[in-house]
Amino acid sequence: RKVNGLTAQAVADAHKKDLATQGKHDVKYLKYWFNEKDGTVFCLSEAPDRESAIAVHREAHGLMPDEVIEVKEGS
């Protein structure tokens, strides 16, 4: 996700809102990475499906992902 005017504090605040909302959607937000310089943010979550992960962002703060990549854990 590209966010204009991104700051470390803004990302931390959005993540806290995700954590407060995630249980309603059976989602667990685990980590996030960001680059203040270019405004990119990446979030890692465990979710039953992509729609649930997106619903958390929509409800928590309205910052919608540009892309959701579904993966499975390997060894």
Buried (B, 14 or more C-beta within 10 A) or exposed (E): BEBEEBEEEBBEEBBEBBBEBBEEBEBBBEEBEBEBEEBBBEBEBEBEEEEBBBBBBBBBBEBEBEEBEEEEEEE
